[in-house]
Structures are given as C-alpha cells and as structure tokens.
C-alpha cells in the first residue's frame, strides 16, 4: 500500500511539474502576443492618422486648386 501511495505522489509531482512548464510557456506566448497586438494597434493608429490627414488635405483643396492640379498633371 505504501509503495502505491509513493508512486501516486511521484506521478502527481511529475504532472505538476509538466503543468508548471506549460503555464510558463503560455505566459511567454501571452507576453509575445501582447507585444504583437501593441505593434498592430500602433500601426492602425498611424494609418488612421494618415487617412485623416489625407482627408483633411482633400477638403481644404478648393475646386480651382483641384483643377490646376489636374491641368498640371
């Protein structure tokens, strides 16, 4: 009986160590994913700002300026 209990304890310890390793791996992956999401978010923000600037430039151009640009092209 004692041997069975000791074997079970050892088995559970091995499972626990494996779970700790899996958790550490997942936490590392989570950190990497957060970094990636931060980069993507920054890229989205930059592109949205460029789009807004482009829209602002188009709105401030008068029809005469627009016609001059077309003629020059």
C-alpha positions in Angstrom: 0.0 0.0 0.0 2.8 2.4 0.9 4.5 1.8 -2.4 1.3 2.6 -4.3 0.9 5.9 -2.4 4.5 6.9 -3.1 4.1 6.0 -6.7 1.0 8.1 -6.9 2.7 11.1 -5.2 5.6 10.9 -7.7 3.2 10.7 -10.6 1.3 13.7 -9.3 4.5 15.6 -8.8 5.5 14.9 -12.4 2.1 16.1 -13.6 2.5 19.2 -11.6 6.0 20.0 -13.0 4.6 19.5 -16.5 1.8 21.8 -15.8 4.2 24.4 -14.5 6.2 24.2 -17.7 3.1 24.5 -19.8 2.0 27.5 -17.8 5.4 29.2 -18.2 5.2 28.6 -21.9 1.7 30.0 -22.2 2.7 33.1 -20.2 5.6 33.6 -22.6 3.3 33.3 -25.6 0.8 35.7 -23.9 3.5 38.3 -23.5 4.6 37.9 -27.1 1.0 38.2 -28.3 0.5 41.4 -26.2 3.6 42.9 -27.8 2.3 41.9 -31.3 -1.1 43.4 -30.5 0.5 46.6 -29.3 2.5 46.9 -32.6 -0.6 46.2 -34.7 -2.5 48.8 -32.7 0.2 51.4 -33.3 0.2 50.6 -37.0 -3.6 51.0 -37.1 -3.3 54.4 -35.3 -0.6 55.7 -37.7 -2.6 54.6 -40.7 -5.8 56.2 -39.4 -4.0 59.4 -38.8 -2.5 59.4 -42.3 -6.0 58.8 -43.7 -7.4 61.7 -41.7 -4.6 64.0 -42.9 -5.3 62.9 -46.4 -9.0 63.6 -46.0 -8.2 67.0 -44.4 -5.9 67.9 -47.3 -8.6 66.9 -49.8 -11.2 69.0 -48.0 -9.0 72.1 -47.8 -8.2 72.0 -51.6 -10.5 74.4 -53.4 -12.1 73.4 -56.7 -9.7 75.9 -58.5 -6.7 74.3 -56.9 -8.0 70.9 -57.8 -8.4 72.0 -61.5 -4.9 73.4 -61.5 -3.5 70.2 -60.2 -5.4 68.2 -62.9 -4.1 70.6 -65.7 -0.5 70.4 -64.4 -0.7 66.6 -64.4 
